[in-house]
Amino acid sequence: MNKTSSYSPIHVVGGGLAGSEAAWQIANAGVPVILHEMRGVRGTDAHKTDGLAELVCSNSFRSDDATSNAVGVIHAEMRMAGSLIMACADKHQVPAGGALAVDREAFSDAVTKLINDHPLVSVVREEVTGLPPKEWDLAIVATGPLTAPSLAAAIQEETGADALAFFDAIAPIVYRDSIDMDICWYQSRYDKVGPGGTGKDYINCPMDEEQYNAFVDALIAGDTVGFKEWEGTPYFDGCLPIEVMAERGRETLRHGPMKPMGLTNAHNPSVKAYAVVQLRQDNALGTLYNMVGFQTKLKYGAQAEIFRMIPGLQNAEFARLGGLHRNTYINSPTLLDPSLTLKSRPGLRFSGQITGCEGYVESASVGLMAGRFAAAERKGEAVLLPPATTALGSLLGHITGGHLITDEEPGKRSFQPMNINFGLFPDLQPGSIVKPEGVKRFRGKDKTILKRQLIAKRALADCAAWLGQSAPFAVSA
């Protein structure tokens, strides 16, 4: 390493997208970095090379539309912040319509070369088998969903037995404003008022017998995604996929997550629903609702089609669809402070998918923030968090405190990984959405598009202000 800095180094464990981005941000702030990567010494079940930032699933970074797509907004914010991952993705993109897709090998090679060539970065090929030692002072763990078992055990020992998840069972999450409340109604089962509740804590979608039977038939016939060889099949009775429950008997669902007992349809009190789908508020902002008990291995296209058969969800827009897969992540809202520091270990940060974000872009963005925060701390500067109105800030808010704690299901983890989506952003100020001149009917999809455009515009302006710049900062890749 070229000793061009008087600062002590910051250690980063993990050379995936989050770790590489964190190292780049630290080094570009003038602070030395030691990046520890085990591949080259010890492989994983999914990676094929020892290159940094290897993409193991898809080559797509998803939408690059920064005007009305939350993923495109976070792309733009990362570019403003001098993101290594975005610079290499832009240089090695391949045609993919409105999405940003990359040549996987060229992308990884570019990240690896830039990291190796940086005078303030030293890459050490070794497995870190425990938590970073305290003598490292400042460190970032960015080991991702394939964290080595020994390191996962050390994290679990430090944070507690229930603080680390190894499989992710996620039900679909619906935007609140896409639910038809002329069909649905608010009510908790038996009007139960739990701590912090009102007795109207769920949105209920009623089904008659014919609708229920058609729905069960569709679930059983739906296309599903298989587990990868290295994932195994982590089914257990506490989180069976909805389609597996349907296969176990036609009445299983209506005596399980779709039971109608204790609920009265506010729109038609005299008619008892045959089955009821419940949605529970998923974030503190109240913009997202989780389909209770609907974890699934159905393919995304099948999910959207089948779940829109549910009365009240016929026009549902999904912030994310369901899934069940291997994913090592910590209970970040409990364990981390707003700057991603482990509360029990000052100086030790976590970043990337292990924090409970989902997706390559999101993982890299959390690495970007962790790197900037760590560098500021090393230099004795104030750690400035991105505004909650930005994509970066909204994702950070979800990770470190945007979830709700459930009390009716003791032991259930209420915090689950999330992609960036507009449901994580604070709402606009009242009166912000104004009907365009000359437009007679302005509602539904048109109003949603304008709302997202305004949120995106606000996010980019606030991100530029946070970074103290008026134009994107370019990285030469």
N, C-alpha and C positions, 0 to 999 in steps of 0.2 A: 504494500500500500504506500502511495506517495503521501508522506506526512506533511500535508499542506494545511493542517488544521490544529489548533491548540486544544480543541475539545476532546474529552474522552469518548471512545466509540459507544454507539448504541448497538446492541445485539438484536438481530431479527432471526427468529427460528421459523424456517419454512420458505422455500423459494417458488411458491406458486404465484398466482396473480397478485394476491394481497401482500405477500412478503416482498415480492419484487417491487411493487409500487411503493410500499412503505420504505424500503431501502433507498429507492430513487429520490423520494421526497426528502428524506433525512440528509442524504448526501448533497442534494442541490441546495439545502439550507446551510451547507458548509460544515456539517458534522460528520465525522467518520462513521462507517457502518461495517459491522461484521455480520455477514449473511450466512447462516448455517443451513445447509440443505443435505438431507440424508440420501437422496437419490444419487447414484454413483457409488454409494457404499451399501445402501439397503434400498431395494425397490418397494413398490406397492402393488396391490392386486390390479390396479387400473392403469397406472402410468406405463408407457412403453419406452420412454427415453429418460435421459438424465438432464434434459434441457429445462431451463427455468420457464415458468409460466406455461407449462404444457397443457393444452386443452384436451381433456380426456373424453368428453361427450360430444358436444356440438361445436361447430366452427362459427356459430352465429352469436353476435352480441345483441341481437334483436333490433328493434326499430331505432332508426337514427333521426327520427322526426322530432326536433326540439320545439316545435310549435304547439303540438297537442298530444304528445306521447310522453309519459313519465320516464321511460327508458331513454328516449332521445334527449330529454332534459338533463338527466344525470350524465349522459355522454358529454353534452355541451359544458356542463359545470366542471367535469374532470379535465376537459381540454383547457378551460380557463386556468385551472390550477396546475397546468404543466404535467399532465399525466403521462407517464411512460407507456402504460398499457394502451391508452387511446392513441398515442402517436404511432406506436408499432402496428396497431390494428388499422389505422388509416392508411399507413404506407403499404400494408400487405393485404388490403381488402380484395375480395373477389365478388363478381356480380351476384346480387341477391335481392333485387328489387329495392324496396324501401328499407331493407334491413342492412346492418353492417355485419358482413361475414368475412372471415379471413382465411388465408392459406395457413393452416395450422403449423406446419414445419417452419415456414418462413417467419411467421409471427414469433414463435418460441426462439428461433435462432436470433432474431433481431433483439428481443428482450435480453437474452443471454449475453450477446455481444456488448450491448450498451452497459449492462451491469458490470460485466468483467472489465470493460475499458474505463469505467469511471475511476478517477484517481482516489476517491475517498471510500470506495467499496472494496471489501475483501470477502471473497466467497470461500467458505470452508466446507468441504464435503465431509460431513460427519453426522451421525445420529445423536440428537440430544435426547437422552433417555428419561430425563426428569425435568422438572420446572427449571428455568434459568436460575443459576445460583445467585444469591444475593449480592455477591461481589461484582456481578456484571452491572449492577446499579440500575441502569435503564435498559429495558428489553421489551420486545414485542413477540408474542406467540402468534404465528400465522400459519398453522399447520393444516387447516382445512378439514373436510369431512373424512379424510383418510388418515387422520392422526394416528401415529404408531401406538400400539397398545401400551407400551411402557410409559410414554408421555401422557396418554389418556389416564392411566392409573394414577400418575403423579398429580394431574389436574384434579382428579376426583378426590384424592386424599386431602388436597389443599382446600377444596371448595365444598366438599360434602358429598355423600353418597347419592343424593337426589339431584345434584346440580349439573349432571352431565347426561345427555341423551345420546343413544347410539342408533336409534331408528326414528324416522320422522313419519308420523301418521297424521296427515293433514287433510282436513275436510275443505271443500270449496269455500271461498269467501266472496260474498256478493256486495256490490255497492248498494248502500241503503237507498239511494235515490232512484234505483232501478226496480225496486220492489213495489208491486201494485197493492197499495193499502186499501183499495176499494174491495179487495178480496181477503187480504190478510188482516190480522188484528194483533194488538199488544196484550199479552197476558202471561204470567207465570203459572205453572201447573198448580192447581188448587189455590191460586192467588197468593202463593207463598211469598212472604216478604223476607228475603235474606238480608244480611248486613250490607248496607249501601243500596239495597234494592227498593223497588216500589210496588212489587206485585204484578208489574207489567214489564218484565225484563226480557221477554222473548217476543219475536215476531212469529206468528203461527199461520201456517198455510194448510187449509183443510182439503181433504180428499174424500169423495164418496167411494163406494165399493168398486164401481166400474173404473174410475180413475186409478184407484189403488192397484187393481189387478193388471191394468195396462202398464202401469209404472213398474211393477215387479217383473212382468214379462220382458220389458225393455232392459231392465238391469241384468237379467239372466242372459239375454241375447247379446248384450253389449260387448264390444271388443275391449280386451284388457291388455295391459303391458306386463310382460314377464319380469321377474327379478334377474339382474345380472348374476353371473356365476358367483362372483365374490360377495354378493349381498346376502345369499341364503334366503330363507323364507321366514321372516320374523312375525308370522301371524300369532297372536295370542288373543284370548277371548275378550280382553279389554279394548281391543282396537281392530276388530275384524273389518275388512273392507265391506262396504254396503252390499256389493253384489254377492259376496260370499254368504252373508247373512240371508239374502234373498234365496240363494240356492238351498239353504238348509230347511226351507219350508215356507209355504206361501204366507203363513200367519206370523212368521218370525219377526218381521220388521214392525208390524202393528202391535206387537207385544214387547218391542224393544225401543229403538230411537224414534219410531213413528207412532207410539201409543197415543190414543186420543183422550185418555182418562184425565179428568181434572181440568178440562178446557171447554169453554163455551164460546161459540162463534158470535162475536159482537155484532156481526151483520145479519145473523140469522139464528138467534138464540134457541129457537124451538127445534132446530135440526141438529142432531148429533153427528159430528164428522166420523167417518169410518176409520180414518187415519189422519195424523197431523205431522207435518214437517215443521220443526222448530228451528229458528235462527237466533243466535245469541250475539249480542254486541261484542265485537272483537277488538276494538281499540278505544282509547280514551276519548277520541274525537267524536265517536259515534257515527262515523262514515262507513264503517265496514261491519258486516254481519256474517258470522260463521254458521254453516249448515251443521247442526249438532248431530254427531254420530255418522257423518257421511264421508269418512276417509275411504279412499277407493283406489283401485288399480285400473280403472277404466281409462282408455285413451282419451286425450283431451277433447277431440271432436265428439266422441260418444258422450262424454260428460255434459258438455254444453247442450247437446240435443236432448238427452234424457232428462236432465234436471230442469229444463224449460218446460217439461210436461207438468211440472208441479204447479197447481193453481196459485197465482200470485207471482210466480217467477217466470211467466211466459216471455217477458222482455228483460230478464235478468242479465246484468253485465257483471262479469266475474273479475275481481281483482286478482284472484289466482284460482286455479283449479286444484282438485285434490290429488293426493299421491301418498305412496308408502314406500320409502326407500332408506337405505343406510345413510346416515348423516350425523356425524359427531358434532354436537354443539352444546354450549353451556347455557345456563339460565341467566343470561346477561342482565336483565333488569334487576335481578337480586344481587348479582355478583360484581357488576361493573359500575363505575361512576360515569358521569356524562362525558368524560374524556377518554373512555374505554379502559381506564385503569382498574385493575383488580382491587377491590376495597380492602382486602386482607393483606395485600402486598404492594405498597406504594412503589411506583417506578416500573411495575410490570403491567403491560397492556396486552390486550388481545385484539386481533383483527381478522377480517375475512369471514369465511363461512362458519368457522367455529363460534363466532359471536351470535349467530342466528340470523344472518342474512342469507338470501338464496340467489344463486346465479353468478356467472363470471363477472359481469359488470359491477354488480353490487359488492362482490367480494373485493374487487380491486379498489372500489370507492372507499370502503372501510379501511383498507390498507393505506390509501392516500391520507385519510384523516388521521389515523393512528400515527403515521410517519410525521405528519406536520405537527401534531400535538407533542410527540416525543422530542422532536428537534427543538421546539419552542421551550420545552422544559429544560433540556440540556443547556440551552443558551441563556437561561434565566429570564426568558420573556413570558409574557402572559399567554396562556393557552386560550386562544379565541375560537369558540365553537361556531360552526356555520349557523346562520339563522334558521329557525324552524320552518320558514317559508321556502327554503331551497330544497332541492332533491336530496342533497347531501345531509342537510339538517333534519329533514323529515325521516330519512332512513336511520340516522343516528338516534333520533328520538324514539323510534320504534324499538330499536335494539336496547336502549338503556332505560326505557320507562314508559313506552306508549301502550303497553298491554293492560288488560284487566285481569284481576285475580278472581278466580271462581271459588265460591264457597260451598256450592251445592254438590260438588264432586270432590271430596277430600283426596288429596294426593295427586290430582290431575294437573298436568302442566298447562297453564294457560298461555304461556309464551311459546310461539312456534315461528320457525323461519318464514321470511317474507321477501318477495321481490319488491322492487320499487314500484309504486303505483299511486295514482292520484288520491286514493283513500287515506294515504299517510300524511298528506299535506294539510295544513290548517285551511279552513274554509275562507272564502273571500269575504271582505267586509260587506255588510248589507247594502244593497243598492248598486253593487259593482256590475251586475249583469243587467245590461240595458238592451231592450229589443232594438235590433237594427232598423234604421229608418226605411220605410217602404215595405217592411215585412208584416203581413197581416197575422199569421199564426206563428207564434214563437214559443215552442215548448218541446218536451221530449228530447230527441236526439240532437236537434239543432241547438237547443239551450245547453245541453251537456258539452257539446263541442266547443261552444263559446266559453263556457266556464273553464274548461281545461286549457284553452288557449290563454285565458287571463291568468290562470295559476302558473302556467309555464313562463309567461312574460314576466310576472312578478318574481318568480324563482331566479331567473337569469339575471335580472337587475339586482336582486338582493345578493346573489352570489358574487357578482362583480364588485359590489360595494364591500362585501366581506373580504375579498381578496385585494381590495384597494386598487382596482384597475378598471379600465373602460373597454378593453379589448382582450381577446384570448391570448394567452402566453404560448408561443409555439415551442415545440420540442423537435429537434432535428433527429430523425430516426433513419 
